[in-house]
Amino acid sequence: RSAQEMKHMENISGLLQGSNPGEFQRPDPRSGREVVAVAPGEQPWEMIMDKKHFKLWRRPIEGTHLYQYRVFGSYADVTPRQFFNVQLDTEYRKKWDSLVIKLDVIERDLTTGSEVIHWVTHFPYPMYSRDYVYVRRYSVDKENNLMVLVSRAVEHPSVPEDPEYVRVRTYESQMVIRPHKSFDENGFDYLLTYSDNPQTVFPRYCVSWMVSSG
């Protein structure tokens, strides 16, 4: 499924390119936004940001004020393996991500490669910081020339709720990386699908502004 979704987004990205690199064609000028069709019964993806190597879509999560997001991007000067390893390296993230308060591996399953992570991150003042407990699993699919990293929120007895933080209980993330050539040569595309419920009270228009401007 990851390979199919990646191919689908590559096709969409190609269709959305104009005659000049990075130029975006909007066939519906009334809306000012491109809507990507999906399977019957699913919400369509609406494009909210388009740059040469970075495209961002969203779609509403039914019954909530929240959105699910999808990013399709490319890098030409980094190898897929370097990018993949940065996603997995919790110690390195503590150095480059100034929002991290805590980021620890709570448990590892050597058989499946799964890890349970506790992540605490700053939120803008005056909101409380948020903490996530999630399980992540990754694989390198040499047959399909893909790298896949998936995460979702879980509960774990070693990490009870802390009154200093707001626990985020709904969180899902899936990243697919496709090399342009090989895992150790520069150049790749990536597809990130993400949603969470940070338990804020912001209406949708505020969330949209924060995502598009941040």
C-alpha positions as semicolon CSV with decimal commas, in nm:
position;residue;x (nm);y (nm);z (nm)
1;R;0,000;0,000;0,000
2;S;0,285;0,240;0,079
3;A;0,430;0,188;-0,267
4;Q;0,090;0,247;-0,428
5;E;0,031;0,569;-0,234
6;M;0,378;0,695;-0,318
7;K;0,322;0,630;-0,688
8;H;-0,019;0,798;-0,670
9;M;0,126;1,115;-0,518
10;E;0,413;1,119;-0,770
11;N;0,154;1,106;-1,048
12;I;-0,050;1,384;-0,889
13;S;0,258;1,597;-0,838
14;G;0,347;1,554;-1,204
15;L;-0,002;1,655;-1,314
16;L;0,005;1,967;-1,097
17;Q;0,327;2,100;-1,250
18;G;0,297;2,374;-1,509
19;S;0,530;2,440;-1,798
20;N;0,788;2,597;-1,565
21;P;0,941;2,410;-1,269
22;G;0,741;2,475;-0,956
23;E;0,454;2,642;-1,145
24;F;0,119;2,519;-1,021
25;Q;-0,193;2,499;-1,237
26;R;-0,525;2,553;-1,060
27;P;-0,805;2,442;-1,293
28;D;-1,069;2,590;-1,061
29;P;-0,988;2,960;-1,016
30;R;-1,301;3,014;-0,806
31;S;-1,161;2,823;-0,512
32;G;-0,793;2,915;-0,546
33;R;-0,712;2,568;-0,417
34;E;-0,651;2,238;-0,587
35;V;-0,861;1,943;-0,475
36;V;-0,725;1,594;-0,528
37;A;-0,979;1,318;-0,582
38;V;-0,958;0,996;-0,381
39;A;-1,136;0,664;-0,362
40;P;-1,517;0,671;-0,338
41;G;-1,638;0,747;0,012
42;E;-1,316;0,921;0,119
43;Q;-1,270;1,293;0,180
44;P;-1,075;1,470;-0,098
45;W;-0,733;1,623;-0,032
46;E;-0,716;2,001;-0,063
47;M;-0,383;2,162;-0,147
48;I;-0,286;2,446;0,087
49;M;0,080;2,497;-0,003
50;D;0,271;2,444;-0,324
51;K;0,642;2,498;-0,369
52;K;0,889;2,346;-0,608
53;H;1,001;2,066;-0,376
54;F;0,727;2,077;-0,112
55;K;0,353;2,029;-0,147
56;L;0,106;2,019;0,140
57;W;-0,251;1,887;0,135
58;R;-0,513;1,853;0,405
59;R;-0,856;1,700;0,450
60;P;-1,101;1,736;0,740
61;I;-1,135;1,459;0,995
62;E;-1,507;1,391;1,014
63;G;-1,679;1,502;1,332
64;T;-1,389;1,721;1,452
65;H;-1,234;2,062;1,386
66;L;-0,909;1,886;1,292
67;Y;-0,738;1,796;0,967
68;Q;-0,524;1,514;0,838
69;Y;-0,220;1,639;0,647
70;R;-0,016;1,499;0,362
71;V;0,323;1,626;0,249
72;F;0,498;1,530;-0,072
73;G;0,854;1,656;-0,107
74;S;1,196;1,599;-0,260
75;Y;1,561;1,646;-0,173
76;A;1,845;1,640;-0,425
77;D;2,149;1,685;-0,199
78;V;2,085;1,423;0,071
79;T;2,086;1,045;0,053
80;P;1,769;0,855;0,148
81;R;1,958;0,664;0,417
82;Q;2,082;0,985;0,579
83;F;1,731;1,129;0,585
84;F;1,584;0,803;0,716
85;N;1,845;0,778;0,993
86;V;1,775;1,136;1,105
87;Q;1,406;1,044;1,147
88;L;1,505;0,756;1,375
89;D;1,779;0,925;1,577
90;T;1,611;1,052;1,895
91;E;1,939;1,170;2,048
92;Y;2,022;1,383;1,746
93;R;1,673;1,537;1,744
94;K;1,734;1,669;2,096
95;K;2,018;1,875;1,947
96;W;1,844;2,028;1,646
97;D;1,483;2,055;1,767
98;S;1,462;2,337;2,024
99;L;1,101;2,244;2,107
100;V;1,196;1,907;2,255
101;I;1,163;1,882;2,633
102;K;1,197;1,504;2,652
103;L;1,250;1,239;2,388
104;D;1,326;0,890;2,512
105;V;1,295;0,533;2,390
106;I;1,091;0,356;2,659
107;E;1,099;0,004;2,518
108;R;1,237;-0,185;2,219
109;D;1,126;-0,509;2,059
110;L;1,432;-0,652;1,887
111;T;1,223;-0,910;1,701
112;T;1,000;-0,664;1,516
113;G;1,215;-0,351;1,541
114;S;0,930;-0,164;1,711
115;E;1,007;0,108;1,966
116;V;0,790;0,289;2,219
117;I;0,880;0,658;2,238
118;H;0,795;0,925;2,496
119;W;0,808;1,272;2,342
120;V;0,738;1,598;2,525
121;T;0,729;1,915;2,317
122;H;0,680;2,284;2,388
123;F;0,356;2,447;2,273
124;P;0,315;2,823;2,227
125;Y;0,250;3,024;2,542
126;P;0,012;3,017;2,731
127;M;-0,067;2,655;2,642
128;Y;0,070;2,359;2,834
129;S;0,340;2,148;2,673
130;R;0,215;1,829;2,505
131;D;0,344;1,478;2,553
132;Y;0,310;1,182;2,321
133;V;0,357;0,813;2,389
134;Y;0,373;0,628;2,060
135;V;0,499;0,312;1,901
136;R;0,698;0,334;1,581
137;R;0,811;0,069;1,339
138;Y;1,027;0,099;1,031
139;S;1,143;-0,113;0,742
140;V;1,369;-0,094;0,438
141;D;1,196;-0,258;0,142
142;K;1,474;-0,334;-0,107
143;E;1,237;-0,511;-0,346
144;N;1,021;-0,200;-0,395
145;N;1,308;0,044;-0,332
146;L;1,128;0,208;-0,038
147;M;1,186;0,303;0,324
148;V;0,881;0,316;0,550
149;L;0,835;0,459;0,900
150;V;0,498;0,439;1,077
151;S;0,395;0,566;1,423
152;R;0,076;0,574;1,629
153;A;-0,021;0,670;1,982
154;V;-0,031;0,397;2,249
155;E;-0,054;0,366;2,624
156;H;0,239;0,234;2,827
157;P;0,254;0,157;3,200
158;S;0,600;0,313;3,230
159;V;0,472;0,656;3,123
160;P;0,171;0,765;3,328
161;E;0,016;1,104;3,262
162;D;0,199;1,400;3,410
163;P;-0,007;1,699;3,532
164;E;0,255;1,933;3,383
165;Y;0,170;1,818;3,029
166;V;-0,136;1,751;2,815
167;R;-0,130;1,392;2,688
168;V;-0,198;1,358;2,315
169;R;-0,389;1,032;2,274
170;T;-0,468;1,050;1,902
171;Y;-0,164;1,052;1,676
172;E;-0,075;0,873;1,352
173;S;0,213;0,923;1,112
174;Q;0,334;0,736;0,805
175;M;0,641;0,830;0,606
176;V;0,746;0,666;0,278
177;I;1,082;0,744;0,117
178;R;1,163;0,652;-0,243
179;P;1,523;0,697;-0,367
180;H;1,577;0,850;-0,708
181;K;1,852;0,593;-0,756
182;S;1,972;0,399;-0,453
183;F;1,956;0,431;-0,074
184;D;2,310;0,571;-0,060
185;E;2,304;0,815;-0,353
186;N;2,175;1,172;-0,328
187;G;1,814;1,233;-0,423
188;F;1,476;1,102;-0,308
189;D;1,105;1,178;-0,277
190;Y;0,912;1,140;0,046
191;L;0,546;1,119;0,137
192;L;0,432;1,200;0,491
193;T;0,073;1,148;0,608
194;Y;0,002;1,283;0,954
195;S;-0,277;1,354;1,199
196;D;-0,307;1,416;1,570
197;N;-0,541;1,576;1,821
198;P;-0,338;1,814;2,039
199;Q;-0,654;1,896;2,237
200;T;-0,656;2,266;2,162
201;V;-0,971;2,474;2,130
202;F;-0,866;2,655;1,813
203;P;-1,129;2,672;1,539
204;R;-1,038;2,539;1,197
205;Y;-0,947;2,877;1,049
206;C;-0,686;2,928;1,323
207;V;-0,540;2,583;1,265
208;S;-0,528;2,650;0,891
209;W;-0,344;2,979;0,945
210;M;-0,087;2,817;1,177
211;V;-0,018;2,533;0,933
212;S;0,007;2,752;0,621
213;S;0,223;3,016;0,792
214;G;0,436;2,778;1,001
